[in-house]
Amino acid sequence: MKFPKFKMFSSLLMILALLTVSAAMVAAQDTVGPSGSRTVASGQKMKIKGVVIRRDADTFLVRDANGVDTVVRLDDTTSVKSKGGFLRSGTNYAQTNILRGLNLEVEGRGNASGELMATKVRFNESDFRVARAVESRAAPLEDRATTTEKKLSEVEENAQRLSGQLDELAAVANTARGGAKAAQETADAAVAGVNATNERISALDDYEPQTVAAVNFRTGSAILSADSKTQLDEIATKALNAKGYVLEVSGYADSTGSIARNRILSQRRADAVIRYLVENHNIPLRRIVTPYGYGETNPIADNTTREGRAENRRVEIKLLVNKGLTQPTQMLSPSTSSGR
């Protein structure tokens, strides 16, 4: 007995079922973008195998055998275990043990962001040991590369700053070059003045006496008489009207008494003259050569006579003026660079 209509109907039902299943499978497939990244539909259940190529705080990126990348997100309910073990239960691992280079399997469902929200993560112990060894070597190299990159950035910034400074220096050099000619002309004019004053400068230590005077003292005394003070007044007036002067004061004694006593007495006489010039005429101390008592040495008269001893009891005052300051000043001629 034949039932052709029934067979045809059965075939149509089978084709329809196949089309339905095929459509469901197509609907259940994930979407892979042109860049090789996978977007998982929200609520879609999926299981993928691959290698972790990037690890962030709450996500990691898995690349499968076809080169397609999937972002996997972790939460507090995600189970991370190794495969096998006692009663094939595996060993629990913290989520931080999901390392780059780890070959693993992930099961989960898509979320609203197109990521795979992981419920299970499984891997072999041997793969974990390899990934941990790779991570231990890769991390220092990455840190070193980061440090090198920072240093290169600093070098580039310094090079840019130096380039700007070189430009500024070039501008300053151009300005200085423009003023060099005028500076040279000024220097040439100054050389003439320097040469003209060199002779005066070389004579600064060469003094010549303008006035030489002597005041006398009584035997054994260092007290100035009225006549002596009058003489000192005249010397002070001449000194204050001079330029570049110094006063040389030397004390002496006759041969009466011991040598040591005469030396002290001559020093006291020189000090008395200095004190009078400073206190009564405001002669600066820097203008007075350090006084010295010569005692009975360097007599100017015979110590065996009364008159000779009176002349030897003296203080000599010399008004010295610097030769360099008494010479006429060389005047600089006006510059002739105006094109005359």
C-alpha positions in Angstrom: 0.0 0.0 0.0 1.5 3.4 -1.0 1.2 6.7 0.6 2.9 9.2 -1.8 1.2 12.2 -0.3 2.4 11.2 3.2 6.0 10.8 2.1 6.0 14.2 0.4 4.6 15.8 3.5 7.2 14.1 5.7 10.0 15.3 3.4 8.6 18.9 3.6 8.5 18.7 7.4 12.1 17.4 7.5 13.3 20.3 5.2 11.4 22.8 7.3 12.9 21.4 10.5 16.4 21.6 9.0 15.8 25.2 7.9 14.6 26.1 11.4 17.6 24.5 13.0 19.9 26.2 10.6 18.3 29.6 11.2 18.5 29.0 15.0 22.2 28.2 14.6 22.8 31.2 12.5 21.0 33.4 15.1 23.1 31.8 17.9 26.4 32.5 16.1 28.6 35.4 17.5 29.5 38.3 15.4 33.1 38.7 14.3 34.2 42.2 13.2 36.6 42.9 10.3 39.4 43.6 12.8 39.3 40.1 14.2 37.5 40.9 17.4 34.4 39.0 18.6 31.2 40.6 19.8 29.1 38.2 21.9 25.3 38.8 21.8 23.7 39.6 25.1 22.6 36.3 26.9 24.3 34.1 24.3 26.0 31.1 25.9 29.5 30.4 24.6 32.6 28.3 25.2 35.9 29.4 23.7 39.5 28.1 23.8 42.5 30.3 23.3 45.5 32.1 24.8 45.4 35.1 27.0 47.2 37.9 25.1 46.3 40.8 27.4 45.3 41.1 31.1 43.6 44.0 32.8 42.1 44.4 36.3 38.6 42.8 35.6 39.0 41.6 32.0 41.4 39.7 29.8 41.6 39.2 26.0 41.6 35.6 24.6 42.8 34.9 21.0 41.5 31.6 19.6 43.1 29.3 17.0 41.4 31.4 14.2 43.0 34.6 15.4 39.7 36.0 16.7 40.0 38.0 19.9 37.3 37.9 22.6 37.1 40.2 25.7 36.3 38.1 28.8 35.0 39.8 31.9 35.3 38.4 35.4 33.1 38.9 38.5 32.9 37.5 42.0 31.0 34.4 40.8 33.6 33.3 38.2 35.1 29.9 38.9 38.8 29.6 38.1 40.2 26.0 38.4 42.8 23.8 36.9 41.7 20.6 35.1 42.0 17.1 36.7 43.4 16.6 40.2 41.8 14.5 42.9 38.4 13.1 41.8 38.9 15.4 38.7 37.8 18.3 40.8 40.8 20.5 40.0 42.5 23.1 42.1 40.9 26.5 42.8 42.9 29.5 41.7 42.5 33.2 42.3 41.5 35.3 39.4 44.9 37.0 39.5 46.5 33.8 38.3 45.0 34.3 34.8 48.3 35.4 33.2 49.3 36.4 29.7 50.3 33.4 27.6 48.0 31.0 29.5 46.2 28.5 27.3 42.7 28.1 28.8 38.9 27.5 28.2 36.2 29.9 29.1 32.5 29.3 29.5 29.9 32.1 29.9 27.3 34.3 28.4 27.4 37.6 26.5 26.7 40.9 28.3 25.3 44.2 27.1 28.8 45.4 26.1 29.5 42.5 23.8 31.9 40.9 26.2 31.8 37.3 27.4 30.9 37.2 31.1 32.8 34.2 32.3 31.2 31.6 34.6 34.0 29.1 34.3 37.7 29.3 33.5 39.7 26.1 33.2 43.4 25.4 32.3 46.0 22.7 32.7 48.6 22.9 35.4 51.4 22.5 32.9 50.1 25.5 30.9 49.8 27.5 34.0 53.5 26.8 34.9 54.6 27.9 31.4 52.6 31.1 31.6 53.9 31.9 35.0 57.5 31.4 33.8 56.8 33.6 30.8 55.2 36.3 32.9 58.2 36.3 35.3 60.6 37.0 32.5 58.3 39.3 30.4 57.4 41.7 33.3 61.0 42.9 34.0 61.6 43.4 30.2 58.4 45.4 29.9 59.4 47.6 32.9 62.8 48.1 31.4 61.2 49.0 28.0 58.9 51.5 29.7 61.8 53.1 31.5 63.7 53.3 28.3 60.7 54.9 26.5 60.4 57.5 29.3 64.1 58.3 29.0 63.8 58.6 25.2 60.9 61.0 25.7 63.0 63.1 28.1 65.9 63.1 25.6 63.5 64.3 22.9 62.2 67.1 25.1 65.7 68.2 26.1 66.7 68.2 22.4 63.7 70.4 21.6 64.6 72.8 24.5 68.3 72.9 23.3 67.1 73.6 19.8 65.2 76.6 21.0 68.1 77.8 23.1 70.4 77.4 20.1 68.1 79.6 18.1 68.2 82.2 20.9 72.0 82.0 21.1 72.2 82.5 17.4 70.1 85.6 17.6 72.2 87.0 20.4 75.4 86.1 18.5 74.1 88.1 15.4 73.4 91.1 17.6 76.8 90.8 19.3 78.4 90.5 15.9 76.7 93.7 14.8 78.0 95.6 17.8 81.5 94.1 17.5 82.7 96.8 15.0 81.6 99.6 17.3 83.2 97.9 20.3 86.5 97.5 18.4 86.5 101.2 17.6 85.9 102.1 21.2 88.6 99.6 22.3 91.1 101.2 19.9 90.4 104.6 21.3 90.8 103.3 24.9 94.1 101.7 24.1 95.6 105.2 23.4 94.4 106.3 26.8 95.8 103.2 28.5 99.2 103.7 26.9 99.2 107.3 27.9 98.5 106.5 31.6 100.8 103.5 31.9 103.7 105.8 32.7 101.8 107.5 35.5 100.7 104.1 36.9 104.2 102.7 36.8 105.3 105.7 38.9 102.8 105.2 41.7 105.5 103.9 44.0 108.0 106.7 43.2 107.6 109.7 45.6 109.7 112.9 45.6 110.0 115.2 48.6 108.4 118.6 48.3 109.2 119.9 51.8 111.7 118.8 54.4 111.6 120.2 57.9 112.9 119.4 61.3 111.6 120.3 64.8 114.0 120.2 67.8 113.5 119.1 71.4 115.1 119.8 74.8 117.4 117.3 76.4 115.5 114.2 77.5 112.2 115.7 76.4 109.5 114.7 73.9 107.3 117.8 74.3 106.8 120.1 71.4 107.7 123.7 71.8 105.7 126.6 70.4 108.2 127.1 67.5 107.9 123.4 66.7 104.1 123.5 66.6 104.3 126.5 64.2 106.6 124.5 61.9 104.2 121.6 62.0 101.3 123.9 61.2 103.0 125.0 58.0 103.8 121.5 56.9 100.2 120.4 57.6 98.9 123.2 55.4 101.1 122.2 52.5 100.2 118.6 52.9 96.4 119.3 52.8 96.8 121.3 49.6 98.7 118.5 47.9 97.5 115.5 46.0 98.8 112.0 46.5 101.0 112.9 49.5 102.5 111.0 52.4 104.4 112.2 55.5 107.5 110.5 56.5 108.3 111.0 60.2 111.7 110.0 61.7 112.8 110.6 65.3 116.4 111.1 66.6 118.3 111.7 69.8 121.8 112.9 70.7 124.4 110.7 72.3 123.6 111.6 75.9 122.4 108.6 77.8 122.3 104.9 76.8 121.5 103.6 73.4 118.3 101.9 74.5 117.1 105.0 76.3 117.8 107.2 73.2 116.0 104.8 70.9 112.9 105.0 73.1 113.1 108.7 73.4 113.4 109.2 69.6 110.3 107.1 69.1 108.4 109.2 71.6 109.4 112.4 69.8 108.2 110.9 66.5 104.9 109.9 68.1 104.4 113.4 69.5 104.7 114.9 66.0 102.2 112.4 64.6 99.7 113.0 67.4 99.9 116.8 66.8 99.3 116.5 63.1 96.4 114.1 63.5 94.7 115.9 66.4 95.2 119.5 65.3 95.0 119.2 61.5 93.0 116.0 60.9 95.8 114.4 58.8 94.6 110.9 57.9 96.7 108.1 59.4 96.8 106.4 56.0 98.8 109.5 54.8 101.6 109.0 57.4 104.4 106.5 57.0 104.9 104.5 60.1 107.1 106.6 62.4 110.4 105.2 63.5 112.8 106.2 66.3 116.4 105.9 65.1 117.9 106.8 68.5 121.4 108.5 68.3 122.1 107.1 64.9 122.4 109.3 61.8 123.5 112.5 63.6 123.7 115.6 61.5 126.0 117.5 63.8 128.9 116.8 66.3 127.6 115.3 69.5 130.7 116.5 71.4 129.5 120.1 71.3 126.4 121.6 72.9 125.2 123.1 69.6 125.7 119.8 67.8 123.7 117.8 70.3 120.9 120.4 70.1 120.6 119.8 66.3 120.7 116.0 66.8 117.7 116.1 69.2 115.2 116.4 66.3 112.3 114.9 64.3 112.5 115.1 60.6 109.2 115.5 58.6 109.3 115.0 54.8 106.3 115.9 52.6 106.4 113.3 49.8 104.2 113.6 46.7 103.7 110.8 44.1 105.5 111.6 40.8 102.8 109.8 38.8 100.2 112.2 40.1 102.3 115.3 39.6 102.9 114.5 35.9 100.5 116.1 33.4 97.6 114.0 32.3 97.6 112.8 28.6 94.3 113.9 27.1 92.6 111.5 24.7 92.0 112.9 21.2 88.5 112.9 19.8 87.5 109.9 17.7 88.2 110.4 14.0 86.0 107.6 12.8 83.3 110.0 11.6 84.7 110.0 8.0 86.8 113.2 8.1 
